[in-house]
Amino acid sequence: MNTNGNRARWYFSFHNPYCRFAFEELSESFPERFRAIEWLPVWDTADTARRCGRRVELPVGEMSAAKERYVWQDVSRIAQKRGLTMTRPSGGSGRWEVPHLAYLVAERHGRGVEFAGAVYRARWECGRDVCATEEISGIAEEFGFGSEVRRAVSDDALLNERAGSVLERAERDGVFGTPFFVVGREKFWGVEWLRSFAAMLGDG
């Protein structure tokens, strides 16, 4: 769908478990619309903004310990209701630019959707540290671009430019959390709005 000249899109992250639920529901319930929308990853911008030479700030800050405990209780309930396996990851490097830059490599190869699914499974079913370069490049190896992901994470000027453009677009769209859906002037935040977003896409 094209609304007011802007392709319908969703902003997602691998850090947020609610994005995993949105991914599953979009892929299972709305498969054609799922691939037609624009996919835009967002993450903590500090490292990437410096690398790109951009001034980008997204208000997606850290959660308090109390909120984190609640969120995990909530997502466990949702996962049980939906029949999904949910494993709480432990520790990790927290370098969230790593899996999201890797996604941009996958997108460049036309394999973004499949790669995202593999990362969500690794993160939320197996509890793997997808922020680790070797871990994420190992996942990318299954798709044939593991070495490219390793180079991209260390230094890839074109990829940094693309990452900067994505984050600047998120800033213009007013993204403050994920999942975040945009259709023309309409914006929806949260997985509970996914069906409203999908309904606005019509048949294509």
C-alpha positions as CSV (number, residue, x, y, z in Angstrom):
1,M,0.0,0.0,0.0
2,N,1.1,3.5,-0.7
3,T,-0.5,6.3,1.4
4,N,0.3,10.0,0.8
5,G,3.4,8.9,-1.1
6,N,4.8,7.0,1.9
7,R,5.0,3.2,2.0
8,A,3.4,1.6,5.1
9,R,6.1,0.6,7.5
10,W,6.9,-0.9,10.9
11,Y,9.8,-0.1,13.1
12,F,11.1,-3.1,15.0
13,S,13.9,-4.2,17.3
14,F,15.4,-7.5,18.3
15,H,15.7,-6.2,21.9
16,N,11.9,-5.9,22.5
17,P,10.1,-9.2,23.0
18,Y,6.8,-7.6,21.9
19,C,8.4,-7.2,18.5
20,R,8.8,-10.9,18.4
21,F,5.0,-11.3,18.9
22,A,4.3,-8.8,16.2
23,F,6.7,-10.6,13.9
24,E,4.9,-14.0,14.5
25,E,1.4,-12.5,14.1
26,L,2.3,-10.6,10.9
27,S,3.9,-13.6,9.3
28,E,1.2,-16.0,10.2
29,S,-2.0,-13.9,9.9
30,F,-1.0,-11.4,7.2
31,P,1.7,-13.0,5.1
32,E,1.2,-11.0,1.9
33,R,1.0,-7.6,3.7
34,F,3.9,-8.7,5.9
35,R,6.3,-8.7,3.0
36,A,4.8,-5.6,1.3
37,I,5.4,-3.2,4.2
38,E,8.8,-1.5,4.8
39,W,10.9,-2.9,7.6
40,L,13.0,-0.4,9.6
41,P,15.1,-1.6,12.5
42,V,15.8,0.8,15.4
43,W,18.1,0.5,18.3
44,D,20.2,2.5,20.8
45,T,21.7,5.2,18.5
46,A,24.8,6.3,20.3
47,D,27.5,4.2,18.7
48,T,25.9,4.2,15.3
49,A,25.3,7.9,15.2
50,R,29.0,8.5,16.0
51,R,30.0,6.1,13.2
52,C,27.7,7.8,10.7
53,G,28.5,11.3,11.7
54,R,24.8,12.0,12.3
55,R,23.0,13.7,15.2
56,V,20.2,11.3,15.9
57,E,18.5,10.7,19.3
58,L,15.6,8.3,19.8
59,P,13.9,8.4,23.2
60,V,14.0,4.7,23.8
61,G,16.0,4.6,27.1
62,E,16.7,1.9,29.6
63,M,14.0,0.2,31.6
64,S,14.0,0.2,35.4
65,A,14.5,-3.1,37.2
66,A,10.8,-3.1,38.3
67,K,9.5,-2.5,34.8
68,E,11.8,-5.2,33.4
69,R,10.4,-7.7,35.9
70,Y,6.9,-6.7,34.9
71,V,7.6,-6.9,31.2
72,W,9.0,-10.4,31.5
73,Q,6.0,-11.6,33.5
74,D,3.7,-10.0,30.8
75,V,5.5,-11.5,27.8
76,S,5.6,-14.9,29.5
77,R,1.8,-14.8,29.8
78,I,1.4,-13.7,26.2
79,A,3.8,-16.4,25.0
80,Q,1.9,-19.1,26.9
81,K,-1.4,-17.9,25.5
82,R,0.0,-18.0,22.0
83,G,1.7,-21.3,22.4
84,L,5.2,-19.9,21.9
85,T,8.4,-20.9,23.6
86,M,10.0,-17.9,25.4
87,T,13.4,-18.2,27.0
88,R,14.7,-15.2,29.0
89,P,18.2,-14.3,27.7
90,S,20.9,-13.9,30.4
91,G,23.6,-11.3,30.3
92,G,25.1,-10.5,27.0
93,S,27.1,-7.6,25.6
94,G,24.2,-5.3,25.0
95,R,25.7,-4.0,21.7
96,W,22.3,-3.7,20.0
97,E,23.8,-2.1,16.8
98,V,25.3,-5.6,16.0
99,P,22.1,-7.6,15.1
100,H,20.4,-4.6,13.6
101,L,23.4,-3.8,11.3
102,A,23.4,-7.5,10.4
103,Y,19.7,-7.2,9.5
104,L,20.6,-4.4,7.1
105,V,23.1,-6.7,5.4
106,A,20.4,-9.3,5.1
107,E,18.1,-6.7,3.7
108,R,20.7,-5.9,1.1
109,H,20.6,-9.5,0.0
110,G,16.8,-9.6,-0.1
111,R,16.7,-12.0,2.9
112,G,15.7,-9.5,5.7
113,V,12.5,-11.3,6.7
114,E,14.0,-14.7,6.9
115,F,17.0,-13.4,8.8
116,A,14.9,-11.5,11.3
117,G,12.9,-14.7,12.0
118,A,16.1,-16.6,12.7
119,V,17.4,-13.8,15.0
120,Y,14.1,-13.8,16.9
121,R,14.2,-17.5,17.4
122,A,17.8,-17.4,18.5
123,R,17.1,-14.6,21.0
124,W,13.7,-15.5,22.4
125,E,13.5,-19.3,22.0
126,C,17.1,-20.2,22.7
127,G,18.2,-17.3,24.8
128,R,21.4,-16.7,22.7
129,D,23.4,-13.4,22.8
130,V,22.6,-12.0,19.4
131,C,24.6,-8.9,20.3
132,A,27.8,-11.0,20.0
133,T,29.5,-10.6,16.6
134,E,30.3,-14.3,16.4
135,E,26.8,-15.3,17.3
136,I,25.1,-13.1,14.8
137,S,27.6,-13.8,12.1
138,G,27.0,-17.5,12.7
139,I,23.3,-17.0,12.1
140,A,24.1,-15.0,9.0
141,E,26.4,-17.8,7.8
142,E,23.2,-20.0,7.4
143,F,22.2,-17.5,4.7
144,G,25.6,-17.2,3.1
145,F,26.7,-13.8,4.3
146,G,28.4,-14.4,7.6
147,S,31.8,-12.8,6.6
148,E,30.0,-9.8,5.2
149,V,28.2,-9.3,8.6
150,R,31.6,-9.5,10.4
151,R,33.0,-6.7,8.1
152,A,29.8,-4.7,8.4
153,V,29.9,-4.7,12.2
154,S,33.5,-3.5,12.2
155,D,33.3,-0.9,9.4
156,D,31.1,-0.6,6.3
157,A,30.7,3.0,5.1
158,L,27.7,2.2,2.9
159,L,26.0,0.3,5.6
160,N,26.7,3.1,8.1
161,E,25.1,5.5,5.7
162,R,22.0,3.3,5.4
163,A,21.8,2.9,9.2
164,G,22.0,6.6,9.7
165,S,19.2,7.2,7.2
166,V,17.0,4.6,8.9
167,L,17.5,6.2,12.3
168,E,17.0,9.7,11.0
169,R,13.7,8.5,9.4
170,A,12.6,7.0,12.7
171,E,13.4,10.3,14.4
172,R,11.2,12.2,11.8
173,D,8.4,9.7,12.3
174,G,8.5,10.3,16.0
175,V,9.4,6.8,17.0
176,F,9.8,6.4,20.8
177,G,9.4,2.6,21.2
178,T,8.8,-0.6,19.3
179,P,6.8,-2.1,17.6
180,F,5.8,1.1,15.9
181,F,3.6,1.1,12.8
182,V,3.0,3.9,10.3
183,V,0.4,4.2,7.6
184,G,0.4,7.7,6.1
185,R,-0.4,10.1,9.0
186,E,-1.6,7.3,11.2
187,K,0.8,5.9,13.8
188,F,0.3,2.9,16.2
189,W,2.6,1.9,19.1
190,G,2.4,-1.5,20.6
191,V,1.6,-5.1,19.4
192,E,-2.1,-4.6,20.4
193,W,-2.5,-2.2,17.5
194,L,-1.1,-4.6,14.9
195,R,-4.5,-5.7,13.6
196,S,-5.6,-2.1,13.2
197,F,-2.4,-1.4,11.3
198,A,-3.0,-4.5,9.1
199,A,-6.6,-3.5,8.4
200,M,-5.4,-0.1,7.0
201,L,-3.2,-1.9,4.5
202,G,-6.3,-3.4,2.7
203,D,-5.3,-6.0,0.2
204,G,-2.0,-4.7,-0.7
